[in-house]
Structures are given as C-alpha cells and as structure tokens.
Amino acid sequence: MNKPIRIALFGFGRIGRNIFRIGYNNPNYEFVAISDLGEPESLHYLLMRDSIHGPMKDKFILEDNFLVYGNRRTRILPGGKPGVLPWDAYDVDIVLDTTGVYRSRIELEPHLKAGAKRVIVSKPPLDDVDRIVIPGLNDDEILPDDRIISTTSATTQVLALMLTVLDREFGVEKAMMTTVHAYTSDQPLADAVRSDLRRSRSAVENIIPNETWATDYVERLIPKFKGKLSGVAFNVPVPNGSCIDLTTELKNMPTVDEVNLSMKKAADGDFKNLIGYTEDPIVSSDLTASGETLVFDSQATMLASGKLVKTISWFDNGWGFGKRVLDVVDAYAALSKDMEVKS
C-alpha cells in the first residue's frame, strides 16, 4: 500500500471539521495533528455532533489529547500563529490552514520553516502565493516547487466553472454574479457592534448585503475576463446551502435547452464529479453534503430580451469545498509520486 499523506489541520472550524469527516477513513490520508484554540473536549464534541451533517457514524474517543478511532490516533495541539508548532516533529507532508485568518505569504511561510512540506490555505490570498488552484480549471498546471497554495473559496470555484463552460460553448462577453450565501460563523445571531455595519445585524433575522472576492479572483485566474465581471453577495438566514445567480451576455445567444445541454455535457464529461446537473425543483437544504463544486439547476435557466442568459447553480459551501481541498492534496501527492518514479 502507498504511504498515506500526512496531514495537519491548522484550524478545526467548519471547513476543518468537514475535511476531517470527508477524509478520516480514507487510507490515502493520515491526519496526524489538529491545531485549534478550542479545548480538546469542545473540538471532540463539535466533531461528533454537527448541526448540519448530523452525528458521526464511527466511534471517536478523546484520550490524552488524541482523537482515537480504529487503529489511528490524531494529536490535538494548541492553536497559535503559523510557525509555533514544530511540524517536522510530526513528519507533516501538508498543512491545511483552514483558520481563515492567515492569507499572506509572510504569514504562511512559518508553516514551511516549522517543517511542513506544503501549505494549502482555504481562503483567497492577499498577495502572491506559489499557486491558486481550482480543480477542473487549472489543477493540471501545478508544479513540484509550489509550496504555498490557495484553493480560493467555494463561491470562486463555482463561478469559475460556470463561466468556463458557458464561455467555451457560447463566448462570454460580460457577466454579473449574485451569490446567495448561507450565514457564516463570524456573523452575530443578534445585533451586535461590528465595524462592518451591515454585518453587525442579526444573521438569522436579515438578508445582509456583503462583498465578494469571487469575481476579482476569477479575473485573475482567467485573464480573458478582466474587466468583464462584477458581483455582489447576500448572506441569508439559512445555515447551509448557497447558490450563484449568474447573468451573462454571450457572443452566440443560445436557447434555454442549449444552455442546459451544455451544462449536462460538462457534468457527464470532463467536469464529472465537479459539476452536477439536476432537473428537479431543488432548494438549498437539498445540497447538504453535496460533493460536487456545484449543482446546475436546469429549471432556473432564463433568457431576457434575446440578449441575456440567467443561470443558477447550487452548492454546499462547506462540504463540497472541503472535498475540493482534498482534491488539491491528491493532485500534489500524485505529482510528487510521479517525480519520484521519474528520478
């Protein structure tokens, strides 16, 4: 059997726990450590009983700051800044920084200095990292020398794949995106003082306009869209399940059936397992634990004035994104293995 990839989770919030749930029983992964500011008892409890995904089916025991499951043990370590923990002592291959806090090269490099071979961060970067990777878009461009890698965000990945399919089939001239997003853990349940005045309002009582980085990062990754995209986000009072409402001006105006067929072909072809396709009248809760980057809603496709196309795609903003992070882990592991064979 191939040696498993030794993974450290730096941050055990929603994304970190989803990644662990997805991958803990995969023999290709060994979660050697979890670092978080929370007490081990709290981290164990939140792993075992999740309000969105329900209880864990397998038994996990907390024993002397280790999560013990089957014949595996994952060390729970105190949280802190990157570089505080000696990753070389744990022989860590990849650190998955899922804190959402550290987004610049200078903040993330201490992981490498502490012994990690690579760092994958689950947020869009603030400056130049070695690689920004979206599975299905540019994961075939990764290089062995990439050390600090970003997987952007769930919304960015959905937008990138939607635009890629529409552009190759019909040619995208301009696009306007609205992401309708489940509320997030940094929003208050009741009105509370925040520097962002809109986000100071109750997440469970309001539809809250928000900024989105998605269009900026898609333009960066796909330069042909530079200056052609804009977008806005709304956080809404649901705990899980989000969607992107994308309005596009296309070079070759299709029919509704042609738009839907293009997405179905992508879902059945080169975007299989990344793009899902449905003809059912789905709602946000139907996306819970959906493993695709997006699920295209064929019933929602619309045309306006013979010039604009509106499409809607749904996604589980935690689970599907967690699977894509692990896809990137797999891609770099395969690249390293290939380099070893060639050498």
Protein Blocks (a to p, Z undefined) as FASTA:
>chain_A
ZZddddddehjafklmmmmmmmmmpmkbccfbdcdfbdfklmmmmmmmcfklopafbdcd
deehiacehjbccddddeddehjacfklnopabdcdfkomamcfklmmmmmmnopabdcd
fbdcfbdcfbdcdehilmmmgcfklmbdcehifklmmmmmmmmmmmmmnopabdcddddd
dddfkbcfbdcddfblmlmpcfklcccddddfklmmmmmmmmmlgokaccdddddfbfbh
cddddddddfbdcdfklmmmmmmmmmmmmmgokaccdfbdcdfklmgopabfbdcdfklg
cceehlaccddddddfklmmmmmmmmmmmmmmmmmmmmmmmZZ
